[in-house]
Amino acid sequence: MAGLNPSTSIMTSLVIYLSELPHIYNQVLKVIRLSPPSQGSFREALNDFVFNGFSIPKGWKLYWSVYSTHKNPECFPNPQNFDPTRFEGNGPAPYTFVPFRGGAKMCPRKEYVRLQVLMFMNNVVKRFKWKKRIPNKKIIVKPIPIPLQGLPVRLIPHKA
């Protein structure tokens, strides 16, 4: 998964959502909750337990989904809504906003990716506004979220 470049995934998602929502043009953190660059990871059950009526024995391999965590209404009310105010104050509860996974399995490139994204967005937002050339693009997960037909956009330079 690491070789699939989460930076590109985040930047693509930012361009998509910001072109659809110009009234929140300057608020971009929320994008990685809606389209996390890491889709999840495998874990091993440390104890026997029951989940939704299914018995999971110790030692079984489980797949944990970042996307499912970010879309859980118990963690994020109205999870489909783009709402940057969720990050005000103390922000989301621990281990609910996990775009780079968490704990010992946290992405080692996390800070590098954040720096790349901040530099990209700083330059693009300061210089341009943009419009998607193909509205309502379909996003597929393969294994990271990508637009099915690429992401052609029209860049509109800010007036000097």
Residue, then its C-alpha position, 0 to 999 in steps of 0.5 A: m500500500a505504501g508504494l501507491n502514493p497516498s500524497t497523490s490520493i489526498m491531493t486528487s481528493l482535495v481538488i475534487y471536493l474543493s471544486e464542488l464546494p467553493h464556499i469552503y475553499n480554504q478549509v481542506l483538512k476534512v478531505i482526508r476523512l472523506s477519502p482516506p489515503s490508507q484504506g485499512s490494514f490487517r490485524e490479529a485477534l488477540n482474544d476470542f470475541v463476538f462481533n455482531g453475532f459472529s464468533i472470532p477466535k484468537g489468532w484470526k486475521l482481521y481487516w480493519s477499514v479506515y473508510s468504515t471508521h470515518k463513515n461511522p455515525e457514532c464517531f462522526p454524526n452525518p458522516q457523508n457531510f463535508d464539515p470542517t468544524r468537526f476539527e475545531g476545539n479538541g477535534p474527533a475522539p482518539y482513534t476515530f480520525v485515522p487516515f494514516r492508521g494508528g498505533a504501531k502500524m501508523c504510516p511512517r511517511k505520515e509527516y512527509v505526506r502531510l508536508q507534501v500536501l501542505m506545500f501542494m495546496n499552499n501553491v495551488v490555492k494561492r495561485f488558482k481556483w479550479k473547475k472540474r471538466i467532468p462533473n460528477k466523476k465516479i471514484i473507484v478504490k483500486p486500492i486507493p480512491i482515484p477518479l475513474q477517468g482521471l481528473p481533468v480540471r480548468l485552472i483559473p489564475h487569481k488576478a495579480 
